[in-house]
Amino acid sequence: MFGSAEVIRDNAAQTVLPSIVAHGDLERANGQMWSAEQITGQFIGPPVAGLLIATSMALPFGVDASIYALSAALIWMIALPPRKTTVSAKFLPALLEGLGWMWRNPLILRLAIMLGAINAVFIGGMTILVLYAQEVLALPSTGYGVLLTFGAMGGVAGGLFAPVVAGRLGMRRSLLAALGTFVTVNLMLGLFGSPALAGLALFLEAAAGMLWNVVTVSYRQRLIPDDLLGRVNSVYRFFGWGAMPFGTMGAGALVAVLTPSIGRSDALHAPYLVGAAVCGLLLIFAAARLRFDTA
């Protein structure tokens, strides 16, 4: 239930933002919103949770419930402009409307499929990262936590600076830069076994991911009609996030299959090399096929 509610909240937040923020400020608003989520979720939440658990096992859940209630109250206070809708409110017609709009707009469809591939590569690498940190980098549990902190720091920096980068490079070159970064960081993890390089790779990967998200989400928010934005976003995110379980299973299966023949260390490098190849193909595809009307 929590996971389902989170999906609804995330989609609704992306859908409602253009009704609150001027279109020219969407990149900055998206970047700041995601940076705030990174700061609270990655830096503030975990240590506060530890302090609360040390006081009482039940206390974190009570605080969670109170914060969700406060969030609901704040959302209730947001004043949205009234609007008329001409689309269906029934599930199947609404789903078909979202699918149909995306099918008639091949650029959005390409971005959705590319996001699926990127997310599959990312989640595959994160799935085996704990083993990679222990067995390849020889890090203790605290070292693994430091790696994750570098990733969170990259997410915050990316959220804050992505609007500036996107404004200077334009949408197309920003996405090419993000894909080039994904290739580089996967090669860094796949070819080397340095803790310093691994931390840098996670930082850059998170920052590039924020750049990709800020550019593509803001573009969708401007392009998709308001009355279709929610359902098209839902279909888009299904493509983008639906591939993640396959990345998880694929990375684990690849390590398991390769370990007997090439050894454990090389097998743990393999998913990152595959990720670099996938992102390299996406970079070539993007250079050839991604064209924006306004960039």
Number of C-alpha atoms within 10 A of each C-alpha: 5 7 8 8 9 11 13 13 12 13 17 16 14 17 23 15 17 19 14 13 13 11 15 11 12 22 26 19 22 25 27 21 15 19 23 16 16 21 15 12 12 18 14 12 12 12 11 12 17 12 12 16 14 11 11 10 12 10 15 18 14 11 13 12 12 12 12 12 12 12 12 11 11 10 10 9 9 9 9 10 7 7 7 7 10 7 11 14 10 8 10 10 12 17 16 15 18 20 19 12 19 20 13 10 12 12 14 21 18 18 17 22 18 19 24 23 23 24 23 26 29 22 20 23 26 18 17 18 20 18 16 23 22 14 15 19 19 15 18 12 11 9 16 20 14 15 23 19 17 19 24 22 22 26 30 26 22 29 31 24 18 28 25 16 17 20 13 11 15 16 25 19 17 22 24 20 18 24 24 18 23 28 24 18 23 29 19 21 27 21 13 14 18 15 19 10 14 24 21 18 24 26 25 24 25 25 26 27 24 27 29 22 22 26 24 20 17 24 18 17 21 15 11 18 12 16 15 18 22 22 21 26 24 20 20 24 19 14 20 20 18 16 20 21 13 17 25 20 14 18 25 18 12 15 21 14 11 16 15 10 10 12 11 17 17 16 22 27 24 23 26 26 20 19 26 25 16 18 24 18 14 20 23 13 14 19 14 9 11 18 12 11 5 8 10
